[in-house]
Amino acid sequence: MVIVPADTPGLKVVRPLNVFGYEDAPHGHMELSFENVTVPVRNILLGEGRGFEIAQGRLGPGRIHHCMRLIGLAERALELMCRRAVARVAFGKPLAAQTVTKERIAEARCKIDMARLLTLKAAWMMELAGNKFAQSEIAMIKVVAPSMACEVIDWAIQLYGGAGMCDDFPLAYSYTAARTLRFSDGPDEVHRNAIAKMELANTCADVR
């Protein structure tokens, strides 16, 4: 990993990238162009060949942070879902009286709390003995939390109807954020593969 100062000759910020049509600057990602950029050797972080080590060192805390944010988004979506279900009347009764609405509210609460507890376990194990000790749990929360948040937010959008698709409520943007985090630090498929490998190794270590 190398530090390249923003005013280095040859480095150009081409454009900020949108996410699902939303303006993501200044905290989002930029398209950068590097034309014959040079920096001194002292700009190398930690040492040559140790970039992956740096990346891995921040992945555990970063993934837990992502999952905490996702749980918060899902909690907010569930709160909005409940408020909408009570206030909105359709066919002579509030949406909260519909069985499907009650089932989704209950399922959302179950899924949020399951994701929260798994995230707490991963954080506890990482604090106890480090990233390597908690690598399976960290991988699991990166699969569970984004999928949970996407599903809960989608249920809330469904309850709001067309209002859930616009910016009158935070649901559309929340869904965009949750869907984006399914890619951050690796897509679900990568984490499922890692979880399966660790599970097979732990379960079948004595099998020849």
N, C-alpha and C positions, 0 to 999 in steps of 0.2 A: 504494500500500500504506500502511495506516494502523495504528499501534499503538493497541490498545484495552486498557488495564489491566483485569485480571480483576475489580477491585472497582468498576468504573465503573457508576453507576446505570443500570438498564435492561438490563444484560447478565446473562443467566442461563444457566448450564450445565444444559441439560435432562436429558441422560443420556449416559453413555459408550456407544458403539456396539459391538456384538459383530461378529466376523468369522467367518462359517461356524460360529456357535455358540460360538466361543471368546471369553473375556473379553479385550478388547484394551486395557483401561485399565492404567496411566495413560499409556502411551506411544502409544496409538492416537488415534482421532479422536472428537470429541465433537459432539453436536448442541447448537448454541447458539441462543439467542433474543435478538434485539436489539429493545428497545422504547424508541423515542425516545432512543437513545444519542447523546450528543454528546461530542466530544473536541476539544482545541485544535488549531489548524492546525499547530502545531509537531510534532504526532504523525505527520504525513505523512513517510514515509521517502523520502529522496533528492530528491523534488520531485513536484509535481503532474503527472500524466500519464506517470510513469516506472515505474509498477508492473510493466508487462510486461518492462521492461528488467531490473528486479531479479529477476523470476522466471526469465528466460532466463539470467541470470548464474550462478545456482546449479544450473541444470538439468544442465549437463555433468558437473560433479563428483558431483552427486546421482545421476545415472543410472549412472555408473561404480561408485559405492558400492553401489547396488542390485544391479548385476550381479556384483560381488565377493561379496556376501552370497549370491546365488543359486548361484554356483559352489561356495561353501562348503557350502550345503545339499545340493547334488547330490553333492559328494565324500563327505559324511557318509552319504547314502543309499546310495551305491555301496559304501562300507565295510560298512554293515549288510547289504546284499544279499549281499556275498561271505561274510560270517560266517554268515549264515543258510543260504546255499547249501551250505556245507561241513558245518554242524552238523545240518541237517534231513535225515532219511532218509525217503524215501517209496518204496513198492514195492520195498524191498530195496536201494536205493542212494541216496546223497546227491543232493540237488537239483543240486549242482555237476556231476554226471555227465550231466545232461540237456542235450541240444544247445541247446534253446531258452534255458536258463539261461546257458550259455556265450555264446551270441550276444548276449543282452541285456547281460551284463557287458562284453563287448568293445565293443558299440555305445555303452554308457554312457561308457566310458573315452574313446572317440573324440569323442563329442559334448561332454563336459566340457572336454577339452583344446582342441578347436576354439573353444569359447566363451571359454575363458581367453585364448587367443592373440589373438582378435579384441578382447577387452576390453583387453589389454595394448597392442595397436596403437592403440586409441582414446585411451587414457590418454597414450601417448607423443606422439601427434599433438596432443592438447589442450595438453600441457605445452610442446610445441615452438612452437606458433603460436596457441593459443587455441581456444575453443569453436567459432567459426565455421569454422575450418580443418578441424576434426574432426567437423563436424555429421553427415555421412553415416555415419561409423563409429559415432558415438554412437547414432544412430538404429538402426543395424544390431544393435548389442549389445542394445538394448532389445527387439528382436524375438527375437533368437537365445537369449539367456540365460534368460528366463522360460520359454519353450517347452521348452528343453532340460531345465531343472530340473523342470518339471512331468512330463515324460516319464520321466526317470530315477527320480524319487521314486515315480511310479506303478508302475514296474517293480518297485521294491523292495517296495511295498505288496502287489503281486500275489504276490511270493515269500513274504511273511509270512502271507498269507491273512488270516483274521479278526484275528489279532494286529496286523496292520498298520493296522487300522481304529480301534484303541482307543489309549488313552494309555499303555499299557505300553511303547511305543516312540515315538520322536519323529516318526515318518513322517507321521502324519495331520496334525499341526500344521505340519510342514515343507511339506506339499502346500498347506495353506491359505495359508501365507506366500508360497509361490512363485506360486500362482494370483492372489493379491492384487496382487503386484508386476507382473503382466501389465497391470494398470490404472494403476498408479502412474506419474506423469509422462506419461500418455497411453496409450491402448490400442494393441495391435499394428497395427490397421487404419490408425491415424493415421501411425504410423512407416513402415509399408510404402508408404503414399501419398507421404510425404516422400522416401523413398529412391528411389522410381521417378521422381519429378520431377527429383531431382538427377542421376540416371543418364541420363535423357532429355536434360537440358540439357547434360551433359558430352559425351555421345556424339553428339548431333545439333546441336551449336552451329553447325556449318558448313552445315547443311541449310536451305535456304530454302523 
